[in-house]
Amino acid sequence: MTDVNASKTVIAYLGPPSSYTHQAAVDSFEAENYELEAQGSIAGTIFSESSADGSYLTHKLLDVFHAVQDASATFGVVPFENSSNGPVVFTLDLLIDRAEEFPEIHVSGEVYTDVQHCLLGYVPTNPAQEDRDTLSPHSSGCATPTMTKPNPREPRSKPLTSLNHIQRVYSHPQAFGQCEAFLSTYLKGVERREVSSTSLAASIVAKVSEDNDVPSGAAAAISSALAADVHDLTILATAIQDVEDNTTRFLIIQKGPINLEDQGLLPPHLFAETGTRTKRKALIAFSIDHEMQGALANALLVFKDHGLNVTSINSRPSRLRPWHYIFLVEVGGTKELEDPDLVRMALEELDTTTEGNKWLGCWVDRSGR
């Protein structure tokens, strides 16, 4: 276990190194003051990859939330939502914390990172003639009108080389969702393998050989340009995401809410005031009686009545009974979120309209809106 009382404050982030979460952590915490530690996943997950002999290569992935809850790290950096592909539901589930493994985890900050996806892999040393004649194995797909897609979305970029040799693509589910137009046009029908991070995808492609039921060099990854450098891969295509403004918001978590003793540990550009009317956000989870007419509307009215603007709402199955949900509501405000009495009164009123609620933290709004 890492000693958080050492000279540098430990920051746990979703690894391996070269992930977009790593980039967010680097952008947020200066190397001279913080020690960045890669974790294998957002939470304890098993990743299994079939091999030629039918055995499974199993990676026990480490856990950002546990690192913070167990105080082996002071802060954690986790992906929360993407501007084009929506929320990261796995992070939502961990914040809900159905099993009560992380009772002291609070959100204390946010950071926005531009995401530019690349297709990484290898260029064949002796390409076939048809590979040299074309940059795409498929001319149909998203770019070609069909009965079901009369106005398909055109991909924003073209491959830098032929992709005819690609038989499998690895990436995180969010990355696949953000690059659908490119994949449907240039890699239509190619097998997709979901893994826990884009950086892990790059590392897998760097190690794939004839032992992995695809020919050497026939695998590719959707990852970052940084991952190409780290794993010595070739960039086969750049900026393959569907939209130009592709931004991921990351949350910074810590054990317990921020208090005055923490102030010396916090990077000013993340936690400092932004003016006399600093905008803040807060996150609250609650469940309702679904049989009661207007129960959700009544709960949301509590925020309105206390001057809090609901900026987003997500729902996740409670797993207590079928079709019962837990709602995560993000609210914004200025003075309202600075005043603990107003917050306390809002939560007390929320108690009367919900089956239960949990305060998940308050932080400075860094969206720039």
GUKOL-414581 format. One record per residue: x, y, z negated of N, C-alpha, C in turn. Coordinates in steps of 0.001 Angstrom, whole numbers, plus 524288, in hexadecimal, padded with zeros to 5 digits. Layout:
BEGIN
XYZXYZXYZ ...
END
This chain:
BEGIN
803497FB52800008000080000800008036C804E080000 801ED808AD80327804E080D8280394803F8810EB7FED5 807FB813587FCDA8079D816E07F866805FF81C3F7FA4E 8012281DDB7F9017FF48822E17FAD9801C88275E7F7E5 804BE826337F3CD8078082A417F0EA80CF082B3E7F315 80E4C828927F76381358829687F9DB8138D82EE67FC1C 81800830417FE7D818DB8359D80035815148373D8047C 8134A833908079C80FAF834D480BD580A588325B80ADB 8063E8354C80BF1800EC8335580B737FFC882F9280FEE 7FD8882B0A80EAA7FC9B826F98128B7F759827C581541 7F7738276A81A727F2C5827D981DAA7F205822AE82085 7EDAE8200281F987EC7381B30822687E94681C8C82745 7EA8E81A1B82BA37E79F81B1D8306F7E6DF8160B8336C 7E2E6815F8836C77E1D38116D83A007E63D810B283DE3 7E91C80C7583D587ED8980B6A840B87EC2080777844EF 7F0068057B847A17F597806658470B7F73A80BE3848BF 7FC4980D2D847F57FE3B81238849DB7FD15812E384FAA 7FC1E817BD8512B7FAC281980856717F4E68196C8575C 7F1BE8180A8535F7EC1181865853E57EA7281E1C853DC 7E5A881F228559A7E3B582481855737E3108265A84FD1 7E1E2822C084C487E19E82436846C47E705825B8844C6 7EB0882317846AA7F0658249A845547F17082A298472E 7EFBC82B6284BF57F076830AA84DF57ED9F8349B84A8E 7E8D18334C848E17E5E1836CD845747E8A58378E84040 7EAED8335C83E367EDCA833BE839447F2AD83719839DC 7F56A8366D83E387FA1A8399483F437F8A683F5683FB8 7F4498406E8425C7F28B845D4843057F0D18484983DDB 7EF468450983A1E7ECFB846FC835487F0D78476A830CB 7F497843E2830977F8178439282C157FDC7843EB82DE0 80084847FA82C29805E7848E982DD8809818449D82BCB 80CEC842BE82F398104A83E4E82DF1813E183F7182950 815768446A828A981918845968246C8168E8454481F0B 8115B8456981EE580E9E84559819DD80B6F84068818EE 80A8283D5281D068070F838CE81C83809888340681F04 8084D82F8581CD480A0982A8E81F078055A827D782181 805938270E8269D80140824A182972801FA81EB882996 7FDEE81BDC827E87FE2A81626827CD7F9CF813E582B26 7FB48810E382F1A7F76D80E75832957F4D5809E082FE7 7EFA98099A830777ECAB8051F82EAD7EA91802548337D 7E9927FD588330F7E8177FA428379F7E2B57FB50839AF 7DF1D7FD178365A7D9C47FE13838137D754801FF8346D 7D2748037F835847CFBA806FE831F47CE518040B82D03 7CD087FF1682D717CC037FBD7828D87CDCD7F65882A02 7CD867F2C8826297CF887ED8A826DA7CCA77EA9D82B1B 7CF107EA0F82FA87CCA77E7978342B7D04E7E35683630 7CE177DF60838667D13E7DB4A83ADB7D1057DC13840C2 7D5917DC6A843377D5C97DC9B848E97D7F27D76984AD0 7D51E7D4D684E377D6C67CFCA850527D7467D02A85638 7DB6D7CDFF858427DC617CE0D85DE27DD6E7C87C85FA4 7DA4C7C687863527DAF27C1318652C7E02E7C092867E5 7E29D7BC238673D7E76E7BAEF86A017E6897B62A86D6B 7EA5B7B4D4870A57E9A17B0CF874967E8557AB8487230 7EA7B7AA4586D977E9997A52386B4C7E4BC7A4F9867D8 7E1987A92A867D87DCC47A92E864E27DD6C7AB0585F4C 7E2267ABE185D897E2EA7ADDA8583F7E1D17B3B085829 7E1BD7B5E7853A17E0887BB70853177E4EF7BE4685047 7E6657C292852A67EA247C5FC8502A7E7057C9CF84CD3 7E7537C937847BA7E3FC7CC34844307E7337D04884156 7E5627D509841AD7E7F37D95F83F197E4897DB2F83A8A 7E6A07DAC1835E87E3D87DCE0831677E50B7E2B883134 7E1247E5D1832517E1F57EB6A832CB7E1177EE1C82D88 7E47C7F1BB82C637E44F7F4828276C7E0137F8A282751 7DF987FB7D823207DACC7FE50822157DBD2803CF81FFE 7DA43807C0822FC7DB0180D29821607D7C580E6281C7D 7D2EE80CBF81C817CF8480DEE818167D18C80B7F81305 7D35E806A18134D7D57D8042C80E9A7DA6F806EB80CC5 7DDAC808A8810777E27E80B5980EFA7E14F8103F80BD1 7DD3D8131680D607DBC9817DA80A907D90C816868056F 7D56A812D98058D7D2A48115A800CD7D65880F297FCB0 7DA4380C297FE627DE00809CC7FAC97E27180D7B7F950 7E265812447FB747E654816497FA4F7EBC6814E87FC46 7EC1F8115C800217F13081095802A67F225814BD806CB 7EE17817BE808077EE8681C5980B687EB10820978091A 7ECBB82572809B17E9B1829CA807997E55182B5A80B4E 7E67682B4E8105F7E28D82CA0814537E263828648187C 7DDF78280781B227DD6F8249181F987DB2E8278F8242F 7DCA382606828EF7DAA18287A82DAE7D7D08244B830D6 7D2B482530831E17CF8D82152834A87CC5882403838E5 7CB7F8217883D5F7C838823C38417F7C283823C083FD6 7BFB9827FD841207BA4A8287E83F787B68C828B18441E 7B7CB82BDA848127B46482C2084CA57B75482E5E85141 7B56382D09855E57B79A82EFA85ABF7B3968325285D8A 7B56283678860077B1D083A338627D7AEB7837DD866F6 7B0B3833CC8697D7ADFB8317F86DF57ABB082C2386CD9 7AD628298C868927AB908243B8679A7A91A8237F8623C 7A88A827C785F4C7A59B8277F85A787A8A882582855CF 7A5D3823EB851A37A84F8228D84CAE7AB3881D5C84CD2 7AF1181CDD8496A7B1CF817EF848937AED7815178443C 7AB9C8115E845B17A7F180F1B841EC7AABE80C2D83D8B 7AF5E80A1583EA77B2408074D83A9C7B3C580AFD83631 7B54480FC7837957B681813A3833957B19A8152483085 7AD31815AD833487A84C816D3830967A7108129E82C91 7A7CB80DAF82E087A6A18096882A737AA108098F82598 7AEFC80AF98264F7B28180B3F821D67B12680FC981E42 7AF6F814168207F7ADCC8188481D517A8D08173681A48 7A53A8145D81CCA7A0808129381A137A1F680F058158A 7A5C980B94816647A7FC8084F8123F7A3C6804EC80FAD 7A14780197812D979D1C7FE49810CD79EEF7FABF80C5E 7A3C17F8C080CBF7A5CA7F524808D07A84B7F7F080431 7A83D7FD19804447AA7480047800047B0327FEFB7FEFC 7B3237FE648034E7B8C77FD8B802E67BBC8802A880249 7B96E806F8804117BC3680BF9804267B90B8102C8014C 7B7F380F787FC497B46C813107F9867B6888188F7F8E0 7BBAF819367F95B7BDF981E607F8657BFC3821267FD58 7BEB881EE0801DE7C0708214B806C37BD0A8260580804 7BF9682A66809187BCE782F2D80AC47BF978315480FA1 7BC8D833E6812E77BEB8836B0817677C08483C0781593 7C54D83D7C816F37C7668427E8152E7C96B845E681997 7C91F8440C81E767CAF28473E822CF7C99C844C782802 7CA99847A682C367C9B5845B28317B7CDD0847EE8351E 7CEAA845338397A7D2418471583D787D03884553842C0 7D0CA848A7846AE7CEF78478E84BFD7D3B7846B184F81 7D39A842708527D7D80284115855E27D60D83FFB85B69 7D8688428C85F417D72484173864BB7D91183BFB86626 7D5C38390B868CA7D713833AA86A347D7878334C87021 7DC3B83220871FC7DD3D83158877897DED982BA88784E 7DB3F8288687A737DC4C822F887B177DF7F821EB88001 7E30881E2987F907E61B81C4C884037E5528166988490 7E60981479889477E63380ED488A267EBF080D4B88A52 7ED78809BD886D77F2F280830886487F3A38027D887D5 7F81C8014888A1E7F93C7FBE188B8F7FE5A7FB8888E6F 7FE877F821892548033D7F74E89568801E97F77C89B39 8058F7F94289E5A805057F92A8A409807C07F4488A601 805317F1028A92A807AE7EC348AB1A80CC17ED6A8ADFD 810A27EA2F8AD27815AE7EB058AFC3815677E99C8B58B 812017E5CC8B6D9811557E4368BC5480B877E4298BDA2 809297E8BC8BE60803857E8E38BF63802257E6818C4A4 7FD8A7E4278C4E47FB9F7E2068C9D87FA657E67D8CD97 7F9E37E5448D2A27F8F27E9528D6887F3E47EC3C8D570 7EFBE7E94B8D3C87EACD7EBEF8D2BC7EB3C7EFA08CE18 7EED27EE788CA727EFAF7F2038C60C7F23B7F70B8C7E4 7F5B17F6A28CBB37F8667FB4C8CD967F4C27FEB78D0D8 7F0A07FC498D3097ED347FF238D6A27E8DD802228D3E2 7E7F4801178CEF57E389803908CC477E4F6804D78C6AE 7E272808CA8C4AF7E31880A2C8BF2D7DEB8807F38BBD7 7DB0C805258BE167D6B2803198BB017D5027FDCC8BCFE 7D41E7FA0E8B9807D2257F4FA8BB237CC577F51B8BC48 7C9B57F9548BAC97C4057F9AA8BB5D7C2927FF178BD50 7BF667FF448C15E7BD59804488C3217B7C2805008C15C 7B567800DE8BF2D7B011801438BD367B036802BC8B775 7ABA4802948B4FF7AB7B803B78AF6D7A93C809078AE51 7AB5880B8F8AA5F7A90F8107A8A88C7A925814A88ACCA 7AD16814938B0297AD97818B28B40F7AA3A817C58B8DB 7A7CB813308B9477A4A5811EA8BDDC79EE1811EC8BC68 79B99814DE8BF25795F6814D78BDE47939680F678BE7C 7904980E048BACE78D6E809178BAFC787C780A2E8B98D 7847D806218B9CA77F04806C58B86177E858087E8B2B3 781BF806448AF5A78159807828A9CA7844680C7F8A858 7883380E018AB8278B2A812C98AAA178B63815FF8AF9E 78718818A98B0E47870E81BA68B5D478ABF820558B5B7 78BF08224E8B11778F89826B78B091793C6825638AC9B 7974B821DA8AE0179B43820178AA4979F3B824588A908 7A17D823F78A46D7A587827AD8A2DA7AAAD826508A575 7AD2182A2C8A7CC7B230829608AA487B678829738A619 7BA57826008A6807BEBD826408A2D57C1D782B3E8A3A5 7C42282D3C89F6E7C6F88322F89FA67CC66831988A201 7CE8782CE78A20C7D3DD82C2F8A3FC7D43C827218A719 7D877826BD8AA267D981822158AD367DE5A81F5D8AB0C 7DED381A3B8ABFE7E385817748AA407E868819A78ACD8 7ECC4819448AA2E7F1C981AEF8AC517F442816A88AF97 7F221811E48AF2B7F42680D6D8B20F7EFB1809848B2B0 7F072805868B5B47EC738017E8B6477EB6D7FEC98B111 7E66C7FD688B0357E4F47FA8D8AB7F7E31E7F5048ACCC 7E43D7F3358B1827E2677EE108B3367E4477E9A68AFAD 7E8B87EA698AD217EAF47E63A8A9F37E8937E5EB8A47B 7E5617E9BE8A2F97E3427E9ED89DAA7DEC57E60789D24 7DF317E287899567DB267DEA0898557D87D7DF638930A 7DADE7E27188F997D8977E33788A657DA3E7E88C88859 7D69A7EB2D885B67D7B47F03E8835C7D6727EFFB87D8A 7DA187F1DA87A527D9677F20F874AE7D8887F7B6872F1 7D5197F87C86F367D4A67FD9986CBE7D0BA7FD6286850 7D036801D6865A67CC4180279861987C6EF8033D8643A 7C2AA80161861D77BD80802138643B7BC37807B78659B 7BDD980B69862487BCD6810EB863717BF86812908687A 7C447810C88695B7C7298124386E1A7C48481016872F4 7C29F80B38872A67BFBF80910877187BB0180C748785D 7B82680E11874547B389811458752C7B4BF8169287772 7B96E81899876677BAF381DC68783E7BD3181DAC87DC8 7BE358190C87FE67C0BE81891885097BD7D8154E888D4 7B86B81545888377B514811C088B257B545812C289108 7B565817B2892A17B55C818E38983B7BA43816C289AE2 7BED48178E898857C3B9815A289ACF7C3B180FA989AF6 7C22380D2E896B07C2328077E896727BE698052589A5F 7B9C48076B89ADF7B5D78055189E6F7B759806078A423 7BA8F809E98A5337BC3380AF38AA8F7C106807D58AC13 7C512808048A8CF7CA19805BE8AA4C7CB3A800778A7D4 7C85C7FF0A8A3B57C9487FA008A1277C41F7F72D8A046 7C0AA7F7978A4047BB8A7F5178A39C7BC297EF318A34B 7B9AF7ECCE89F5E7B9E77E72C89EC57BEA57E52789BE9 7C26A7E88789ABC7C7187E6E0897DE7C5AA7E6118921E 7C7A47E1DF88FD57C6687E08488A6C7C82F7E4CF886AB 7C4E07E5FE882C87C6407E9C987EC17C6B97E70687984 7CAE07E834876AC7CBAE7E5FF871797CBD27EA8086D7D 7C83D7EA5B869B27C8057EE65865B47CBB87ED1886140 7CECC7F0F685F997D2547F06285B247D18F7F51085785 7D44A7F518853227D3137F8D684EFF7D53C7FE4B84FEC 7D8C67FF038539C7DAC68043C854BE7DD318045185A29 7DD8D808F085C827DFF980970861AC7E5D08084686171 7E8458098585D117EDDE8086885C9C7EEE08028F85C2C 7EB6C7FFB4859727EBEA7FA07859447EB3E7F7C385EBB 7E7B27F9FD861CE7E6FA7F835867337EC117F89E86A43 7EEC87FD0B869AE7F3BC7FDC686C787F7D17F9D486AAD 7F8067F8D08659A7FBE97F51B8639B7FAC47EF938657C 7F5C27EE32866017F4547E902868047F60F7E87086DAA 7F5027EC74870D67F6777EC3A876607FC607EBC4876F3 7FF447EE5187382804FA7EE08873C7806FF7E88C8729F 803CC7E55A86FDF805827E01A86E53802FB7DBC587180 7FEEC7DD11874877FC1E7D905877757FFC07D67487B64 7FF927D14B87B9F802D87CE5887F547FF987C9D988186 8021C7C63D8843E7FF707C1BE886837FCD17BE6188250 7FE777BF0D87D637FC267BBF48792A7F6AC7BDC0877CB 7F4FC7C21C879DE7F00D7C4708782C7EBBA7C3FC87C34 7EBB47C03287F697E7B77BEDB883457E6A77C31688757 7EA037C6F8887BA7EA117CA8788C347EFC17CB0A88DE5 7F0B97CBA7892EF7F6247CC16894BD7F8F17D0C289253 7FDF77D06D891DF801127D4B888FD5800487D9978932F 7FF387DDF6890AF7FE587E2D9893747F8C47E3A289539 7F5407DFDA8942A7EFDF7E03B895FE7EC3F7E29F891F2 7EE5A7E43A88D797EB387E6B5889677EC717EC838893C 7E8957EF98887B27E9447F542887307E67D7F70888239 7E7B47FBCA8809A7E5617FDF887BDF7E39B8038A87CEA 7DF4E8050387A7C7DDCE80A8B87A457DFFF80CAA87530 7E39381056875AF7E6398126A871147E857817D287269 7EC08819A086F4F7EE2B81EE2870007F35581ECA872E2 7F4F882359874CB7FA1F823D1877377FE67822BB8733A 7FD738242C86E4D801348230586A26801FD81D2986992 7FDC681A2186A047FE29814768699D801648122B86E13 8012281496872A580454812BF8770380A1881336875B5 80B9E8178987356811168184B871D3812AE8147586D8E 80F46813D0869A18108781071865338113280AC5866E8 80DE5808F386A8B80DE08036A86BFF8104D8025D87156 812B6806578739C8157F805BC87895811E0803AA87CD9 80D508062087D578098D804B88816080960808F088596 807668079088A1E806D080B4488E6B8015980D9D88E41 800FF812B288F397FBEA8154488F9F7F9CA8144D8951B 7F58B8114D895647F33180FEB89A667EF1A813E989C20 7ECF3816D0898677E92181AED899907E8CC81E7C894D0 7E7D082371895C47E77882734891797E21A829D089174 7E0AE82BE488CDF7DBC182ED188C327D72782BC188E60 7D68F826EA88CB47D27C8239188EEA7CD55823F788BE2 7CD1482737887CF7C838827D3884E77C41C82A8588851 7BF298298E887227BAE182B7488A6B7BA558315E88A62 7BB89833DD886037BAD883986885A57C00B83C1A88456 7C0A0840EA886337C58B843B2885587C64D8451187FA0 7C217846F287D277C26084878877AC7C104843C487454 7C4CA84051873937C3FE83B82870A07C6D983C1086B6D 7C3F083D1B867587C63683E5A862447C44383A8485E2B 7C7C6838BC85ADD7C6478356F8567B7C7008387085165 7C30A8380784E0E7C36C83A69848DB7C50583635844FA 7C8F483769841E97CADD833E883DE27C99A8363983886 7C84A832DA834D47C75C8348982F7D7CC158333682C21 7CD238369C8286D7D131835AE8248B7CE798342081F7B 7CFCE82F8681D817CD5182D93818C57D13882D828144B 7CF4082DE380F867D28A82D7D80AE67CF6482B0F80684 7D213829AA802627CF8E827487FDDD7CD7E82B927FA58 7C85A82C067F9FF7C5F7830187F6D67C5D78353B7F9BE 7C257838CC7F8267C21A83DED7FAAA7C6E88412E7F976 7C7F8845197FCCC7CC6C848917FBF87CBBD84B857F6D9 7CFEB84BDD7F3DB7CFE284F237EF2F7D4A7852B07EF4B 7D4F9856307EB957D92285A1C7EBA17DE87857A07EB67 7DF018531A7E8DA7E4208509A7E87B7E61684EB17EDC2 7E26C84DEC7F1757E3EF84BF97F6A47E6018503D7FA37 7E52A8552B7F8E67E61D859587FCA17EBA4859557FED0 7EF81857EB7FB977F4DE857E37FD787F5EE8539E80164 7F26B84FB1801D87F33384B5B805727F0C284C4B80AC9 7EDA68506480B467EA678510280FE57ECDF8548A81400 7ED11852E2818EE7EF1A8564C81D127EB9285B1281DB5 7EDAB85FC681D6E7EA648648081DAD7E6F5864D18227F 7E8F0863158270A7E5DE863AF82BCD7E12C8600E82BF2 7E0EC85C378285A7DC6C858C1828217D88D85A4B823E8 7DA8185C3181F897D72585CDF81B047D67B8628B8194A 7D9858661B81B827D95286B85819B97D44B86E3181B79 7D2F987263818C27CE728758181A377CF61877F981F99 7CB27878E58226E7CB9A87B2A827AC7C975880B2827E7 7C866882F9823777C65B888518235A7C26C888F681EFE 7C00B88D8981ED17BC5E88EA381A977B77488B4C81B05 7B6408897A81FC47B1BA88605820767B391880DB822D7 7B69B87E0B81FBF7B89A8790A821827B4248752E82258 7B402872DC827017B01186EDA8280C7B1E3869A9825D1 7AE3D866E1823907AF64861CC821597AB8E85DBC8235C 7AD23858E2822E67A9C2854738241A7A992850DB81F67 7A56984DEC81F097A4EE849F181AFF7A2368453481D4B 7A329840B081AFD7A0E783BD281CE679E088392481870 79922837BA8196E795DF835298158C7937183056817FF 7937582BFC8152A790DB82735816E478C0F8265181381 787C0824A4815E87831782371812D377FB081F7F815B3 77C5A81CF4812CD7786F81976815087730D81B4D81351 76F058199E8161E769B281B6A81510765FD816C9814FD 76144817BD8131D75D0C813F28136675A938146E818CD 75BB9810B881C3C759CF8110D82199753E18108482201 7517580E9F81DE674BC480E0C81DFC748FC8132381CA6 74BDD816E381A8E7498281BDE819007497781F9D81DA2 744EA8217181F0774465824ED8238A7476082A0182299 74AA682B6F8266174D90830518260875222830368224B 753E882B94820A47581682B3981CBC75D2D82DA681EB9 75E9C82C86823997637882EBD825AE762FC8349E8265A 75E88836698284575DC383C0E828E875E0B83ED9823AA 75BCB83C8181F9975BF983EE681A647618A83F5181860 764B583B488196C76A2683B6F817B276D2E83FB481A86 76C518403281F9C76F1F844258229976D67849AC82123 7688B84A4881F87766AA84F6F81DE5769898517181914 76B8D84DE6815E776E8384F828114677333852CB812E2 775E185123816FD77A768540F818C9778D68596781ADC 774AB8599081DD4772C085E9081FE5771498624281B74 76E94860398178776CCD8637F813387715A865CC81017 775E1863458105577A6F8653580D7C77E59867F581116 77C9486959815C377FDB86C6D819447842B8696881BDF 783AB8643081C35787AA860F281E9C785D385F3882400 7893285FC4827DB787ED85E7582D3C78998858E082E68 785EB8557D82FC27873B8502083136789A98502C836A3 78EAA84EAF836FB7917C84EDD83BF8791BF8499083EAB 7911D8454F83BCA790E98402883E4178E6C83C5083A7B 78C1D8383E83CB5789C9834158399578AB082EED83C58 78C8B82B078398078D5F825C883B8078AA5821E8837E7 7892B81D79839FB786BF8196F836CC78993814488378C 789DD8113F8335778C2F80C0B8336A788AD8084C8306E 788528036483210785217FFA282F2D786FE7FF1D82988 783457FF15825E1784C47FE948205B7866D7F90881F09 784947F52882213785827EF9282137782EF7ED9981C32 77F897F0D5819F877C747EF208157E777A37EC2881749 7755A7EDF481B99770E07EB6381DFA770937ED3E823A6 76DF47EA438270076DC67EBB382C9376B407F10C82D69 76D6B7F3F88311776B577F8FB832D476B377FD0B82E75 76EDF7FC9882AF076F7F80083826CB774D08031082799 775078083E8274C779B080B0C828F677BDA80EA4824B6 780F080F97825297838E813A68221F784EA81809825E6 783B481CC78246B784B882152827B67897B8244A825A6 78CDF825DA829417914082949827F87902682E9482A66 78F98832798271D78E48837B4828EA792E483B55827DA 7949183E0E82BFA7989D8420782B61795F88475A82B70 7973A84A858279D794DC84FB28273E79927853CD8273F 797C4858808290279B6E85CD4829187994A8616B82618 79CC08648B8240979B2F869388213379FEC86C5181F94 79F0C870BD81D077A366873F481B1D7A3338741E8152D 7A0CC87814813017A092878A480D5979DA98741E80AC1 799D4871D980D99796B986DBC80B4579A1F8691F8098D 79DF6867C480CCA7A1468635380B827A5A3864C9807CA 7A660869CE806C27AA3F86B78802E97A7FB86B727FD69 7A2D086BBE7FCFD7A04186C4E7F7F279EAC866EF7F5E0 7A15B864EA7F1DA7A01B85FAE7EFE679A9685F4B7EDB5 7987E863967EBA97932B8636B7E99378F288629E7EDE8 78FF4865557F26078C65864A17F6C178CB985F187F8EA 7917C85D057F9407922B857B27FB1C78F8C853E27F762 7904C854AC7F25378DED851377EE6E787FD851517EEDD 785BC855F47EF7478010856597EFDB77E0E853AB7F4D3 780FD854347F92177F67851A87FDFF77F7384BBD7FD63 78375849A57FAD8783D1843FF7FA1F77F9F8420C7F663 77E70845247F25A77A49843A37EEB8775028436D7F17A 77413847297F4F576F30847137F7EC76F26842907FBCB 773C78415B7FDFD7741883CFB801A0772C7837E07FECD 773F98378B7F9C3772A8832E07F6B776CCE831C17F6D1 769A3835D47F72A763F1835227F6F3761A4833697FC29 764A7833D2800667629B83282805987656282DD780813 7695382BA08057776C4182736807A276C5A822B4803B7 76DEB81E20805A276E998199380236773F38199C7FF97 7775F81CF18016677C9F81D627FF3C77FF582099802DB 783C782388800C37872E826A28041078CA1826D3801C9 790608281D80529795DB8283C803937988182CE08061E 79B1683004802F479E208347A804D27A36883278806A3 7A4C58337780B9D7A9878314680DDE7ADCC8354D80EC5 7AD0583A2480D147B14183DE880D727AFC8842EE8102E 7B31F846CE80F7F7B26C84BF8811D47B7B284DD7813B6 7B7D4850888183E7BCD08522E81A6B7BC04856F781DE2 7C05C8597681F467C04885E02822A57BF3885C718283E 7BB8785F1E82AC37BA1985E2B830357BE7F85FF9833C4 7C0D685C42836B97C52A85D7B83A447C38F85D2784000 7BE7985D1F841067BCB685C82846667BD9B86159849AF 7BE37865DF847337BF0886AB784A037BA1286D0B84C2F 7B57F86ADD84AD27B08E86CD884CD67AE9B8715C84964 
END
